[in-house]
Amino acid sequence: MGFAQRYNSTLAEVAACCAAVGRDASEVRVLAVSKTVGPDDVALAVRAGAHDFGENRPDAIMAKHDVFPNETWHFIGNIQSRRIPDIVRCASLIHSLDDESHARKINDAAASLGKVQDVLIEVNVSGEESKGGLAPDDVFDMVALCTQLPCVRVRGLMTMAPQGDASVARQTFDGLASLHQTIRSQLTGPDFQAFNDLSMGMSEDWREAVAAGATIVRIGRALFSDEFDVV
């Protein structure tokens, strides 16, 4: 099974999952996480209809963005302070903001490029020490800071769930959705209008994420590897 078959099958399953919980499939964006593949595979993905791609390293997003400048590139990895200008140059959406100093540097980098940088705040809902992100209670202050930065626009929240237990993943995603709703209810005007996205769910648990309200699911191996092919 090639990428096109996997991608179309995933889109069909997203639509079915949405229908099962009363959602419209247009509410969910499938982000093809291309961090393990090269330009040839990205080209195949583009031909298959994928146009949103995720990278977790600055060098990789720069290289692929420059080959495919018309596609939409998301940065989903840990943010290194010194690489923020490179990330901002290439990323349509940064999924992993969890540091106030990074928010200010993103604002400065975006201002120098004449753009407003869209970001998601990463939240460690599960409390796992191995995962990045802010504690849920700390997200409110980060949102408040970002609303004061003219070249940063908060589009929502991102999280990763513990692996291996679908029920725990669903609990994590429900927690992020609840936090998102609480924060959005406190925003007004353009900040309220922009705060729409929930980036949660990967190859193993995106179905639970869609049921919980995800608007972006980050899928890599299930699209680019035959590991998930059904025989």
C-alpha positions as CSV (number, residue, x, y, z in Angstrom):
1,M,0.0,0.0,0.0
2,G,1.4,3.4,-1.0
3,F,1.1,6.8,0.5
4,A,-1.9,7.8,-1.6
5,Q,-3.9,4.7,-0.5
6,R,-2.9,5.2,3.2
7,Y,-3.8,8.9,3.0
8,N,-7.2,8.4,1.4
9,S,-8.0,5.6,3.8
10,T,-7.1,7.8,6.7
11,L,-9.3,10.7,5.4
12,A,-12.2,8.2,5.0
13,E,-11.7,7.0,8.6
14,V,-11.5,10.5,9.9
15,A,-14.8,11.2,8.2
16,A,-16.3,8.1,9.8
17,C,-15.0,8.9,13.2
18,C,-16.4,12.5,12.9
19,A,-19.7,11.2,11.8
20,A,-19.9,8.8,14.8
21,V,-19.6,11.8,17.2
22,G,-21.7,14.3,15.2
23,R,-18.8,16.3,13.8
24,D,-18.1,17.4,10.3
25,A,-14.9,15.9,8.7
26,S,-13.9,19.4,7.5
27,E,-13.2,20.3,11.1
28,V,-10.2,18.0,11.3
29,R,-6.9,18.6,9.5
30,V,-4.6,15.6,8.9
31,L,-1.0,16.8,9.4
32,A,1.4,14.5,7.5
33,V,4.4,14.3,9.8
34,S,7.2,14.0,7.4
35,K,10.2,14.1,9.8
36,T,11.4,10.6,8.9
37,V,11.2,10.9,5.1
38,G,13.0,12.9,2.4
39,P,11.9,15.2,-0.4
40,D,10.9,12.4,-2.8
41,D,8.4,11.1,-0.3
42,V,7.0,14.6,0.3
43,A,6.6,15.0,-3.4
44,L,4.6,11.8,-3.5
45,A,2.5,13.0,-0.6
46,V,1.8,16.3,-2.4
47,R,0.7,14.5,-5.5
48,A,-1.7,12.4,-3.4
49,G,-3.3,15.6,-2.0
50,A,-1.5,16.2,1.3
51,H,-0.5,19.9,1.8
52,D,0.1,20.1,5.6
53,F,3.4,18.7,6.8
54,G,5.0,18.5,10.2
55,E,8.7,18.7,11.1
56,N,10.4,18.6,14.5
57,R,13.9,19.9,13.6
58,P,14.8,23.4,12.3
59,D,17.2,22.1,9.7
60,A,14.6,19.7,8.3
61,I,11.8,22.2,8.1
62,M,14.1,24.8,6.5
63,A,15.3,22.3,3.8
64,K,11.9,20.9,3.0
65,H,10.2,24.3,3.1
66,D,12.7,25.6,0.6
67,V,12.0,22.7,-1.8
68,F,8.2,22.9,-1.3
69,P,7.5,26.6,-0.5
70,N,3.9,26.4,-1.5
71,E,3.0,23.7,1.0
72,T,2.0,24.5,4.6
73,W,4.8,23.6,7.1
74,H,4.2,23.1,10.8
75,F,6.9,23.0,13.5
76,I,6.1,20.3,16.1
77,G,9.4,19.8,17.9
78,N,11.1,21.3,20.9
79,I,12.0,25.0,20.3
80,Q,15.6,25.9,20.6
81,S,16.0,29.6,21.4
82,R,18.8,30.3,18.9
83,R,16.8,28.6,16.1
84,I,13.6,30.6,16.5
85,P,14.3,32.9,13.5
86,D,14.8,29.8,11.3
87,I,11.6,28.3,12.6
88,V,9.5,31.4,12.2
89,R,10.7,31.9,8.6
90,C,9.4,28.5,7.6
91,A,6.5,27.6,9.9
92,S,2.9,28.4,9.3
93,L,2.0,27.1,12.7
94,I,4.3,26.3,15.7
95,H,2.7,23.6,17.9
96,S,5.1,23.6,20.8
97,L,5.3,26.9,22.6
98,D,5.8,26.4,26.3
99,D,8.3,29.1,27.4
100,E,7.6,32.8,27.9
101,S,11.0,33.9,26.6
102,H,10.4,31.9,23.5
103,A,7.1,33.7,23.0
104,R,8.9,37.0,23.1
105,K,11.6,35.9,20.7
106,I,9.0,34.5,18.3
107,N,7.3,37.9,18.4
108,D,10.6,39.7,17.6
109,A,11.5,37.2,14.8
110,A,8.0,37.5,13.2
111,A,8.1,41.3,13.4
112,S,11.4,41.3,11.5
113,L,9.7,39.3,8.8
114,G,6.6,41.4,8.7
115,K,4.4,38.5,9.7
116,V,2.1,37.4,12.6
117,Q,3.2,34.0,13.8
118,D,0.5,31.5,14.6
119,V,1.3,29.3,17.6
120,L,-0.2,26.6,19.8
121,I,0.7,26.3,23.4
122,E,1.9,22.9,24.4
123,V,0.3,21.5,27.5
124,N,1.5,18.5,29.6
125,V,-2.0,17.3,30.5
126,S,-0.9,13.8,31.7
127,G,1.9,15.2,34.0
128,E,4.5,12.8,32.6
129,E,8.0,14.0,33.4
130,S,9.2,12.8,30.0
131,K,6.9,15.1,28.1
132,G,7.3,18.8,27.5
133,G,4.7,21.4,27.9
134,L,3.2,23.7,30.5
135,A,1.2,22.4,33.4
136,P,-2.5,23.2,32.7
137,D,-2.7,25.9,35.4
138,D,0.2,27.7,33.8
139,V,-1.4,28.0,30.4
140,F,-3.6,31.0,31.4
141,D,-0.6,33.2,32.0
142,M,1.0,32.2,28.7
143,V,-2.1,33.0,26.8
144,A,-2.3,36.4,28.5
145,L,1.3,37.2,27.6
146,C,0.8,36.2,24.0
147,T,-2.3,38.3,23.6
148,Q,0.0,41.3,24.4
149,L,2.5,40.4,21.7
150,P,1.5,42.0,18.4
151,C,3.2,39.4,16.1
152,V,2.1,36.3,18.0
153,R,-1.4,34.8,17.5
154,V,-2.4,31.9,19.7
155,R,-4.5,29.5,17.7
156,G,-5.1,26.9,20.5
157,L,-3.5,24.1,22.4
158,M,-1.4,21.0,21.8
159,T,-0.7,17.9,23.8
160,M,0.7,14.3,23.6
161,A,-1.0,11.4,25.4
162,P,0.8,8.5,27.2
163,Q,1.2,5.6,24.8
164,G,-0.3,2.2,25.1
165,D,-3.7,2.8,26.7
166,A,-6.6,4.2,24.6
167,S,-8.7,5.1,27.6
168,V,-5.8,7.1,29.2
169,A,-5.3,8.8,25.8
170,R,-8.9,9.7,25.7
171,Q,-8.8,11.1,29.2
172,T,-5.8,13.2,28.3
173,F,-7.5,14.6,25.2
174,D,-10.7,15.3,27.1
175,G,-8.7,17.2,29.6
176,L,-7.1,19.4,26.9
177,A,-10.5,20.0,25.3
178,S,-11.9,21.1,28.6
179,L,-9.0,23.5,29.2
180,H,-9.4,24.9,25.7
181,Q,-13.0,25.6,26.3
182,T,-12.3,27.3,29.6
183,I,-9.6,29.6,28.2
184,R,-11.6,30.5,25.1
185,S,-14.5,31.5,27.2
186,Q,-12.3,34.2,28.8
187,L,-11.1,35.6,25.5
188,T,-12.8,38.3,23.5
189,G,-12.6,39.8,20.0
190,P,-9.9,38.6,17.6
191,D,-8.3,36.5,20.4
192,F,-11.5,34.6,20.8
193,Q,-12.0,34.1,17.1
194,A,-8.4,32.8,16.6
195,F,-8.4,30.3,19.5
196,N,-10.0,27.4,17.6
197,D,-7.4,24.6,17.3
198,L,-6.7,21.5,19.3
199,S,-3.6,19.6,18.1
200,M,-3.7,16.1,19.6
201,G,-3.6,12.5,18.5
202,M,-0.9,10.6,16.5
203,S,-0.8,7.4,14.5
204,E,-1.8,5.2,17.5
205,D,-4.4,7.4,19.1
206,W,-5.8,9.9,16.7
207,R,-9.2,8.3,16.7
208,E,-9.6,9.0,20.4
209,A,-8.4,12.6,19.8
210,V,-11.0,13.1,17.0
211,A,-13.8,11.9,19.4
212,A,-12.5,14.4,22.0
213,G,-12.6,17.3,19.6
214,A,-9.2,17.5,17.9
215,T,-8.9,19.8,14.9
216,I,-5.4,18.7,13.9
217,V,-4.2,15.1,14.1
218,R,-0.4,14.5,13.7
219,I,0.1,11.3,11.7
220,G,3.5,10.1,10.5
221,R,4.1,6.4,10.5
222,A,0.5,5.5,9.6
223,L,0.9,7.5,6.4
224,F,4.6,7.1,5.4
225,S,5.3,3.5,6.6
226,D,3.8,0.1,5.7
227,E,3.9,-0.7,9.4
228,F,0.2,0.2,9.6
229,D,-0.8,-1.4,6.3
230,V,-3.8,-3.8,6.5
231,V,-3.2,-7.0,4.7
